[in-house]
Amino acid sequence: MTGSLTGPRPGSVTDTMADARTGQLPDVLGGQLPEALADPAASQVTIPVMRPWLGAQEAVAAAAAVLSGWVAQGPRVAEFEEAFAAAIGTQHAVALSSCTAALHLALIAAGVGPGDEVVVPSLSFIATANAARYVGAQPVFADVEYATQNLTPGTVEPHLSGRTRAVILVDQAGVPADLDGMRALCEPRGITVIEDAACAAGSTYRGRPAGASASLAAYSFQPSKLITTGEGGMLTTSNGAVADRLRRLREHGMDVGAARRQVSRQPLAERYLETGFNFRMTDVQAAIGLVQLRKLGQLVARRRQLAMRYQDLLTDDPGLITMGDPDHGTTNFQSFWVLLPADFTVGRDALLRRLADAGIGARRGIMAAHTEPAYAGHSGAPLPVTERLSASSLILPLYHEMTEADQDLVISVIRAAARAGAPERSAAGAPAPRHRRGTDLMPALIRRAAGADRPGHAEPRGDQGGRPTGPAQRGGQGGRHSGPAPREVPVSRPPGSAPRGDQGGRPTGPAPRGDQVSRPTGPAPRGDQGGRPLGAAQRGDRGDRPPGSAPRI
């Protein structure tokens, strides 16, 4: 099954909602939205860091679900599952109340339990690590690479032990992680790789939608993601038996769900086969999700335009490092992070204050979970790259309806801070660093990664920057379109640093070419994807496991 972004099948629930196609509001809503809802920008005086692309079509779809009398999990949820699985290119999708619930159930499906270890990135929203605790396992934090902010086989291997049962591989900020490389490391050891694709709907990995090749992949529909249902998540798998169990687990472990009992002409008595949860999505949410899913291709294309423009505009600024496509795929740019060099003229938090003063809602970079009070006393190896990225990166505004003028304002504040920061720092008693280009700054950035604070300037560690997800757009393999790829701000590697594939290094040279970018036709702003069988991991004595042993299905 290949990924696509076609709408729901003819004759489906949504297909009968002509108003949802046109965006015309039904009479029950007076034919119009309240002013503040019809034009959110009218009540917004700032440039937000992100904003979902919602409109009358979503309002009509939600209203139709309410008026149908079926607002809990029902036919629209089933339709949304089918449409999402088709778009991703996998066999089964299970709609859930959140991506956190999806990660929780994925670990249960993989047989992870008390006494086991789960390797996770600290550089991720805290739900990634918490999911391991939910099943009684121990999260083990591993470092990430600079270029993608993702785990790599090189950063994970030192943390594997006889107790490791799973690795949660996050596609941070929508940048697809190297799933094949991680599976090659883990599967011979009987370790399940779960893809946390919360942010990655619309990204691609090796020509397929991100998550399509994973045995288990979890997605988020929280409002900061490309497509949203308000709150909600999805767990995909190619294993039908696993999907059936996941659907039972989300509904208290019952073998006959409420929707099936409701439509049955004869009484059906359900049985509860195991301890389950209330992780259901509602039909109102699913109705919104069906509309949003049809927009995914447009959302990705527009974000890539805006991201390329950010990259172009930031190229001439001193040493700023921006996110881009990895060699093995394309990103949906769920968010857009920028890493400040160690001797940038102002600190990260000072820059955030300047942006806020200008009405710009930027955020500090992705949080480092191991530094949070919830994990105080949690022992582990040093994570210098994680701490550097969390302390010195920020997330710039990026959303579908952002304008070039909005971007220009963001860039102007950054440039003004770069020019004016040195005198401010000197006046505060700290030496003003020399103004240098990114090619000069990157070696110093990496050498000072473990202790990045500048003299006289202490900054608190990061906070979650909003992780957003969705299938890839149509067109070729995994939604790629021809055109030039986004360029990263030029950097040079320090002497002796490892190339890509060994500890997550990134080679010098130009960014990925041609077919890895989506650029729509017409005038645009400048610059503008085999999963192994899933099953419960072997438990035994939780210690020595013979190499090559496989989890049970």
Buried (B, 14 or more C-beta within 10 A) or exposed (E): EEBBBEBBEEEBBBBEBEBBBEEEBBEEBEEEBEEEBEEBEEEEEEBBBBBBBBBBBBBBBBBBBEEBEBBEBBBBBBBBBBBBBBBBBBBBBBBBBBBBBBBBBBBBBBBBBEBBBBBBBBBBBBBBBBBBBBBEBBBBBBBBBBBBBBBBBBBBBEBBEEBBBBBBBBBBBBBBBBBBBBBEBBBEBBBBBBBBBBBBBBBBBBBBBBBBBBBBBBBBBBBBBBBBBBBBBBBBBBBEBBBEBBBBBBBBBBBBBBBEBEEEEEEEEBEEEEEBBEBBBBBBBBBBBBBBBBBBBBBBBBBBBBBBBBBBBBBEBBBBBBBBBBBBBBBBBBBBBBBBBBBBBBBBBBBBBBBEEBEBBBBBBBBBBBBBEEBEEBEBEEBBBBBBBBBBBBBBBBBBEBEEEBBEBBBEBBBEBBEEBBEBBEEEEBEBBEBBBBEBBBBBBBEBBEEBEBEEBEBEBBBBBBBBBBBBBBBBBBBBBEBBBBBBBBBBBEEEBBEBBEBBBBEEEEBBEEBBBBBBEEEBBEBBBEBBBBBBBBBEEBEEBEEEEBBEE
